[in-house]
């Protein structure tokens, strides 16, 4: 039923855990088909790039695998490229899946919400680098 890539990311998810000193935090829930799936994403940004990303995801294998793949794809990307990650791209990178499971791909929405939170906070990696706190937030 699931591709080898989905099973690999489900059994060995990447970038798992809460990121301390995050510059942005986002949450997303599954859609109509999978309302109990939920992903929390944390990002750290420097010079307009996602230098660290992590997630905690609860749900079915597709939800967990897709959040893992989303984090892998976002790591090191510019904010614009990370924000452009789509459900369809994540599904493709995971080897495809049934249409009914696309609602379980919560990672890209949670990542976009984390990026929006970063912008809402008015974060500036240049100002944090100058004040010497390394991006830590109270």
Residue frames as a rotation matrix with the C-alpha (Angstrom) as fourth column:
UNK 1
0.565 0.825 0.000 0.00
0.825 -0.565 0.000 0.00
0.000 0.000 -1.000 0.00
UNK 2
0.857 -0.316 -0.407 2.77
-0.174 -0.921 0.348 2.49
-0.485 -0.227 -0.844 0.89
UNK 3
0.734 -0.666 -0.134 5.91
-0.154 0.028 -0.988 3.16
0.662 0.745 -0.082 -1.13
UNK 4
0.289 -0.745 -0.601 9.34
0.863 0.474 -0.173 2.25
0.413 -0.469 0.781 0.24
UNK 5
-0.586 -0.532 0.611 10.08
0.297 -0.843 -0.449 5.98
0.754 -0.082 0.652 0.63
UNK 6
0.231 0.745 0.626 6.96
-0.541 -0.436 0.719 6.55
0.808 -0.505 0.303 2.76
UNK 7
0.867 0.107 -0.487 7.80
0.258 0.740 0.622 3.56
0.426 -0.665 0.613 4.94
UNK 8
-0.088 -0.984 -0.157 11.41
0.824 0.016 -0.566 4.73
0.560 -0.179 0.809 5.32
UNK 9
-0.609 -0.129 0.783 10.40
-0.116 -0.962 -0.248 8.25
0.785 -0.242 0.571 6.43
UNK 10
0.516 0.828 0.218 7.68
-0.447 0.043 0.893 6.83
0.731 -0.558 0.393 8.69
UNK 11
0.794 -0.229 -0.563 10.01
0.501 0.771 0.393 4.39
0.344 -0.595 0.727 10.43
UNK 12
-0.119 -0.918 -0.378 13.01
0.964 -0.199 0.178 6.78
-0.239 -0.343 0.908 10.48
UNK 13
0.792 0.492 0.362 11.65
0.579 -0.794 -0.186 10.33
0.196 0.357 -0.914 10.37
UNK 14
-0.299 -0.929 0.218 14.18
0.858 -0.362 -0.366 13.13
0.419 0.077 0.905 9.90
UNK 15
-0.749 -0.129 0.650 14.40
0.000 -0.981 -0.195 16.46
0.662 -0.146 0.735 11.77
UNK 16
0.264 0.881 -0.394 12.12
0.443 0.252 0.860 15.34
0.857 -0.401 -0.323 14.63
UNK 17
-0.162 -0.218 -0.962 11.80
0.986 -0.071 -0.151 17.33
-0.035 -0.974 0.226 17.84
UNK 18
0.879 0.461 -0.125 11.18
0.469 -0.882 0.047 20.84
-0.089 -0.100 -0.991 19.05
UNK 19
0.034 -0.865 0.500 13.77
0.756 -0.305 -0.579 23.34
0.654 0.397 0.644 17.82
UNK 20
0.270 -0.006 -0.963 15.02
0.823 -0.518 0.234 25.62
-0.500 -0.855 -0.136 20.58
UNK 21
-0.346 -0.374 -0.860 15.43
0.063 -0.924 0.377 29.31
-0.936 0.076 0.343 19.75
UNK 22
-0.256 0.342 0.904 13.08
0.939 0.308 0.150 28.97
-0.227 0.888 -0.400 16.76
UNK 23
-0.948 -0.083 -0.307 12.43
0.002 -0.967 0.256 32.04
-0.318 0.243 0.917 14.65
UNK 24
-0.371 0.874 -0.316 9.07
-0.893 -0.241 0.381 30.73
0.257 0.423 0.869 13.47
UNK 25
-0.861 0.215 0.461 6.54
-0.053 0.863 -0.502 28.14
-0.506 -0.456 -0.732 14.60
UNK 26
-0.436 0.747 -0.502 3.67
-0.878 -0.230 0.420 26.71
0.198 0.624 0.756 12.58
UNK 27
-0.622 0.376 0.687 0.89
-0.116 0.824 -0.555 24.17
-0.774 -0.425 -0.469 13.01
UNK 28
-0.457 0.566 -0.687 -1.33
-0.861 -0.086 0.502 22.46
0.225 0.820 0.526 10.44
UNK 29
-0.235 0.516 0.824 -4.12
-0.423 0.709 -0.565 19.90
-0.875 -0.481 0.052 10.66
UNK 30
-0.891 -0.023 0.454 -5.20
0.330 0.653 0.681 17.25
-0.312 0.757 -0.574 8.19
UNK 31
-0.770 0.614 -0.177 -8.13
-0.588 -0.574 0.569 17.84
0.248 0.542 0.803 5.91
UNK 32
0.125 0.986 0.110 -11.58
-0.984 0.110 0.138 16.32
0.124 -0.125 0.984 5.74
UNK 33
0.531 0.054 -0.845 -10.29
-0.279 0.953 -0.114 12.79
0.800 0.297 0.522 5.18
UNK 34
0.039 -0.669 -0.742 -7.70
0.728 0.528 -0.437 12.90
0.684 -0.523 0.508 7.98
UNK 35
0.562 0.292 0.774 -8.78
-0.084 -0.911 0.405 15.48
0.823 -0.292 -0.487 10.59
UNK 36
0.986 -0.156 -0.062 -6.71
0.089 0.175 0.980 13.97
-0.142 -0.972 0.187 13.40
UNK 37
0.238 -0.944 0.227 -3.35
0.941 0.166 -0.294 14.44
0.240 0.284 0.928 11.65
UNK 38
0.999 0.024 -0.041 -1.38
0.035 -0.955 0.295 17.38
-0.032 -0.297 -0.954 13.03
UNK 39
0.222 -0.971 0.090 2.10
0.883 0.161 -0.441 18.77
0.413 0.177 0.893 12.45
UNK 40
0.897 -0.168 -0.409 4.08
0.090 -0.837 0.540 21.33
-0.432 -0.521 -0.736 14.43
UNK 41
0.446 -0.781 0.438 7.05
0.777 0.095 -0.622 22.89
0.444 0.618 0.649 12.59
UNK 42
0.712 -0.378 -0.592 9.89
0.185 -0.713 0.677 25.04
-0.678 -0.591 -0.437 13.92
UNK 43
0.619 -0.558 0.552 12.37
0.658 -0.015 -0.753 26.96
0.429 0.830 0.358 11.77
UNK 44
0.334 -0.615 -0.714 15.55
0.356 -0.619 0.700 28.91
-0.873 -0.488 0.012 12.35
UNK 45
0.804 0.050 0.592 16.46
0.582 -0.268 -0.768 31.43
0.120 0.962 -0.244 9.66
UNK 46
0.116 -0.797 -0.593 19.75
0.283 -0.546 0.789 33.14
-0.952 -0.259 0.162 8.84
UNK 47
-0.665 -0.453 -0.594 20.36
-0.322 -0.544 0.775 35.44
-0.674 0.707 0.216 5.86
UNK 48
-0.061 0.781 -0.621 17.02
-0.973 -0.186 -0.138 34.47
-0.224 0.596 0.771 4.32
UNK 49
-0.297 -0.100 -0.950 17.64
-0.496 0.866 0.064 30.71
0.816 0.490 -0.307 4.48
UNK 50
0.818 0.518 0.250 16.14
-0.522 0.488 0.699 27.94
0.240 -0.703 0.670 6.57
UNK 51
-0.181 -0.980 -0.081 19.25
-0.764 0.192 -0.616 26.84
0.620 -0.050 -0.783 8.46
UNK 52
-0.996 -0.026 0.083 17.38
-0.072 0.787 -0.612 24.52
-0.049 -0.616 -0.786 10.82
UNK 53
-0.174 0.976 -0.130 13.96
-0.846 -0.080 0.527 22.92
0.504 0.202 0.840 10.66
UNK 54
-0.997 -0.070 -0.023 12.24
-0.049 0.868 -0.494 20.40
0.054 -0.492 -0.869 12.89
UNK 55
-0.219 0.974 -0.065 8.80
-0.694 -0.109 0.712 18.93
0.686 0.201 0.700 13.38
UNK 56
-0.885 0.214 0.414 6.61
-0.144 0.720 -0.679 16.87
-0.443 -0.661 -0.606 15.66
UNK 57
-0.461 0.716 -0.525 3.83
-0.788 -0.058 0.613 15.13
0.408 0.696 0.591 13.79
UNK 58
-0.661 0.388 0.643 1.00
-0.233 0.709 -0.666 12.97
-0.714 -0.590 -0.378 15.04
UNK 59
0.267 0.818 -0.510 -1.05
-0.861 -0.036 -0.507 10.91
-0.433 0.575 0.694 12.66
UNK 60
0.922 0.174 0.346 -0.94
-0.004 0.898 -0.440 8.17
-0.388 0.404 0.828 10.09
UNK 61
0.168 -0.920 0.353 2.23
0.715 0.360 0.600 6.97
-0.679 0.152 0.718 8.31
UNK 62
0.163 -0.077 0.984 1.66
0.889 -0.422 -0.180 9.44
0.429 0.903 0.000 5.46
UNK 63
0.936 0.205 0.287 1.39
0.070 -0.906 0.418 12.40
0.345 -0.371 -0.862 7.86
UNK 64
0.696 -0.718 -0.012 4.64
0.017 0.000 1.000 11.48
-0.718 -0.696 0.012 9.62
UNK 65
0.022 -0.703 0.710 6.51
0.861 0.375 0.344 10.61
-0.508 0.604 0.614 6.41
UNK 66
0.405 0.183 0.896 5.36
0.764 -0.607 -0.221 13.76
0.503 0.773 -0.386 4.63
UNK 67
0.992 -0.108 0.061 6.46
-0.123 -0.809 0.575 16.01
-0.013 -0.578 -0.816 7.50
UNK 68
0.369 -0.906 0.206 9.84
0.295 0.324 0.899 14.30
-0.881 -0.271 0.387 7.49
UNK 69
-0.028 -0.348 0.937 10.18
0.993 0.096 0.065 14.78
-0.113 0.932 0.343 3.72
UNK 70
0.787 0.357 0.503 9.02
0.425 -0.905 -0.023 18.40
0.447 0.232 -0.864 3.97
UNK 71
0.850 -0.512 -0.124 11.72
-0.149 -0.459 0.876 19.11
-0.505 -0.726 -0.466 6.56
UNK 72
0.062 -0.847 0.529 14.39
0.629 0.444 0.638 17.41
-0.775 0.293 0.560 4.42
UNK 73
0.144 0.059 0.988 13.36
0.960 -0.252 -0.125 19.45
0.242 0.966 -0.093 1.38
UNK 74
0.907 0.312 0.283 13.22
0.245 -0.937 0.250 22.76
0.343 -0.157 -0.926 3.33
UNK 75
0.614 -0.721 -0.320 16.60
0.424 -0.041 0.905 22.45
-0.666 -0.691 0.280 5.06
UNK 76
-0.388 -0.921 -0.023 19.02
0.556 -0.255 0.791 24.97
-0.735 0.294 0.611 3.54
UNK 77
-0.141 0.422 0.896 16.47
0.957 -0.175 0.233 26.51
0.255 0.889 -0.379 1.18
UNK 78
-0.935 0.009 0.355 15.66
-0.040 -0.996 -0.080 30.19
0.353 -0.089 0.931 0.84
UNK 79
-0.658 0.753 0.012 12.44
-0.086 -0.060 -0.995 31.21
-0.748 -0.655 0.104 2.57
UNK 80
-0.082 0.637 -0.766 10.81
-0.931 -0.324 -0.170 31.67
-0.357 0.699 0.620 -0.83
UNK 81
-0.442 -0.142 -0.886 11.78
-0.615 0.766 0.185 28.19
0.653 0.627 -0.426 -2.02
UNK 82
-0.988 0.096 -0.119 10.75
0.152 0.671 -0.726 26.58
0.010 -0.735 -0.678 1.28
UNK 83
-0.473 0.860 -0.190 7.41
-0.373 -0.391 -0.841 28.40
-0.798 -0.327 0.506 1.18
UNK 84
-0.103 0.393 -0.914 6.82
-0.995 -0.051 0.090 27.09
-0.011 0.918 0.397 -2.36
UNK 85
-0.975 -0.221 -0.025 6.98
-0.221 0.975 -0.024 23.41
0.029 -0.018 -0.999 -1.30
UNK 86
-0.189 0.969 -0.156 3.66
-0.938 -0.131 0.321 21.83
0.290 0.207 0.934 -2.23
UNK 87
0.227 0.429 0.874 1.64
-0.628 0.751 -0.205 18.82
-0.744 -0.503 0.440 -1.21
UNK 88
0.967 0.198 -0.159 2.05
-0.241 0.523 -0.818 17.47
-0.079 0.829 0.553 -4.74
UNK 89
0.263 -0.948 -0.180 5.85
-0.659 -0.040 -0.751 17.79
0.705 0.316 -0.635 -4.67
UNK 90
-0.336 -0.358 0.871 6.07
-0.917 0.337 -0.215 16.06
-0.216 -0.871 -0.442 -1.29
UNK 91
0.570 0.622 0.537 3.78
-0.432 0.783 -0.447 13.26
-0.698 0.023 0.715 -2.54
UNK 92
0.864 -0.302 -0.403 5.96
-0.332 0.260 -0.907 12.86
0.379 0.917 0.125 -5.63
UNK 93
-0.089 -0.976 0.198 9.18
-0.821 -0.040 -0.569 12.74
0.564 -0.213 -0.798 -3.58
UNK 94
-0.273 0.072 0.959 7.59
-0.784 0.562 -0.265 10.06
-0.558 -0.824 -0.097 -1.39
UNK 95
-0.975 -0.184 0.127 6.86
-0.075 0.805 0.589 7.89
-0.211 0.565 -0.798 -4.43
UNK 96
-0.540 0.836 -0.096 3.20
-0.439 -0.182 0.880 8.84
0.718 0.517 0.466 -4.79
UNK 97
-0.936 0.344 0.074 0.14
0.098 0.455 -0.885 7.85
-0.338 -0.821 -0.460 -2.81
UNK 98
-0.344 0.889 0.301 -3.60
0.925 0.265 0.274 7.38
0.164 0.373 -0.913 -3.15
UNK 99
-0.392 0.279 0.877 -5.58
0.168 -0.915 0.366 10.60
0.905 0.290 0.312 -3.69
UNK 100
0.635 0.769 -0.077 -7.51
0.182 -0.052 0.982 10.03
0.751 -0.637 -0.173 -0.44
UNK 101
0.443 -0.549 -0.709 -4.26
0.893 0.204 0.400 10.25
-0.075 -0.810 0.581 1.57
UNK 102
-0.232 -0.553 0.800 -3.26
0.612 -0.722 -0.322 13.69
0.756 0.415 0.506 0.24
UNK 103
0.611 0.535 0.584 -5.16
-0.134 -0.656 0.742 15.26
0.780 -0.532 -0.329 3.17
UNK 104
0.875 -0.318 -0.365 -2.57
0.474 0.415 0.776 13.67
-0.095 -0.853 0.514 5.46
UNK 105
-0.086 -0.932 0.352 0.27
0.902 -0.223 -0.369 15.72
0.423 0.286 0.860 3.96
UNK 106
0.845 0.475 -0.246 0.32
0.530 -0.683 0.502 18.38
0.071 -0.555 -0.829 6.67
UNK 107
0.084 -0.937 -0.339 4.02
0.868 -0.098 0.487 19.28
-0.490 -0.335 0.805 6.55
UNK 108
-0.537 -0.356 0.765 4.01
0.749 -0.618 0.238 21.92
0.388 0.701 0.599 3.78
UNK 109
0.385 0.745 0.545 1.14
0.296 -0.659 0.692 23.87
0.874 -0.105 -0.474 5.40
UNK 110
0.836 -0.133 -0.532 2.81
0.528 -0.071 0.846 23.75
-0.150 -0.989 0.011 8.82
UNK 111
-0.231 -0.971 0.068 6.08
0.927 -0.198 0.320 24.93
-0.297 0.137 0.945 7.25
UNK 112
-0.311 0.190 0.931 4.31
0.546 -0.766 0.338 27.81
0.778 0.614 0.135 5.47
UNK 113
0.774 0.632 0.049 2.68
0.285 -0.416 0.863 28.74
0.566 -0.654 -0.502 8.79
UNK 114
0.458 -0.706 -0.540 6.11
0.770 0.011 0.638 28.75
-0.445 -0.708 0.549 10.47
UNK 115
-0.541 -0.638 0.547 7.45
0.830 -0.508 0.229 31.03
0.132 0.579 0.805 7.74
UNK 116
0.148 0.686 0.713 4.44
0.352 -0.710 0.610 33.33
0.924 0.161 -0.347 8.16
UNK 117
0.874 0.126 -0.469 5.10
0.483 -0.129 0.866 33.40
0.049 -0.984 -0.174 11.91
UNK 118
-0.109 -0.987 -0.114 8.74
0.941 -0.140 0.308 34.30
-0.320 -0.074 0.945 11.21
UNK 119
-0.538 -0.048 0.841 7.60
0.562 -0.765 0.316 37.27
0.628 0.643 0.438 9.09
UNK 120
0.539 0.823 0.181 4.93
0.339 -0.408 0.847 38.27
0.771 -0.395 -0.499 11.63
UNK 121
0.623 -0.378 -0.685 7.55
0.737 -0.009 0.676 38.41
-0.261 -0.926 0.273 14.37
UNK 122
0.954 -0.301 0.017 9.57
-0.266 -0.867 -0.421 40.78
0.141 0.397 -0.907 12.19
UNK 123
0.622 -0.755 0.205 12.61
0.312 0.480 0.820 38.57
-0.718 -0.446 0.534 12.61
UNK 124
0.841 -0.493 -0.223 15.82
-0.456 -0.424 -0.783 39.69
0.291 0.760 -0.581 11.00
UNK 125
0.796 -0.567 -0.212 18.75
0.600 0.787 0.147 37.32
0.083 -0.244 0.966 11.00
UNK 126
0.031 -0.824 0.565 21.13
0.444 -0.495 -0.747 40.22
0.895 0.274 0.351 10.44
UNK 127
0.225 0.084 0.971 20.02
-0.627 -0.750 0.210 42.03
0.746 -0.656 -0.117 13.62
UNK 128
0.981 0.116 0.153 20.29
-0.192 0.635 0.749 38.85
-0.010 -0.764 0.645 15.70
UNK 129
0.523 -0.852 -0.033 23.78
0.750 0.478 -0.458 38.22
0.406 0.215 0.888 14.41
UNK 130
-0.079 -0.561 0.824 24.79
0.061 -0.828 -0.558 41.75
0.995 0.006 0.099 15.40
UNK 131
0.417 0.286 0.863 23.35
-0.751 -0.426 0.504 41.61
0.512 -0.858 0.037 18.93
UNK 132
-0.524 -0.850 -0.059 25.28
-0.688 0.463 -0.559 38.42
0.502 -0.252 -0.827 19.65
UNK 133
-0.150 0.482 0.863 22.40
-0.841 0.396 -0.368 36.35
-0.519 -0.781 0.346 21.03
UNK 134
-0.944 -0.323 0.066 22.57
-0.237 0.806 0.543 33.82
-0.228 0.497 -0.837 18.21
UNK 135
-0.580 0.779 -0.238 18.86
-0.328 0.044 0.943 34.13
0.746 0.625 0.230 17.58
UNK 136
-0.746 0.317 -0.585 17.66
0.637 0.596 -0.489 33.13
0.193 -0.738 -0.647 21.02
UNK 137
-0.243 0.763 0.599 14.20
-0.219 -0.644 0.733 34.33
0.945 0.047 0.324 21.95
UNK 138
-0.737 -0.020 0.676 12.98
-0.674 -0.059 -0.736 34.68
0.054 -0.998 0.030 25.52
